[in-house]
Amino acid sequence: MKFLVLFLVWCVLLVVAWPLALLALILWPIVWLISLPFRLIGITFDAVFALIRAILFLPARLLGGARKA
């Protein structure tokens, strides 16, 4: 569904301002490649924080603290 909406917006942009639409089509892979390292850094930080949270809550889990539903 997200792809369909994006495609329809791009089609409207193609009708209204075709040079801008073609520029967006050409630059999208370059922007994606530039943002890829930042996504990997975000995934890494998320994993590190999940590990720290698991380590900090381990004593409570071992002692039988309140369980999440």
Helices and strands as residue ranges (DSSP letters): H 2-16, H 18-62
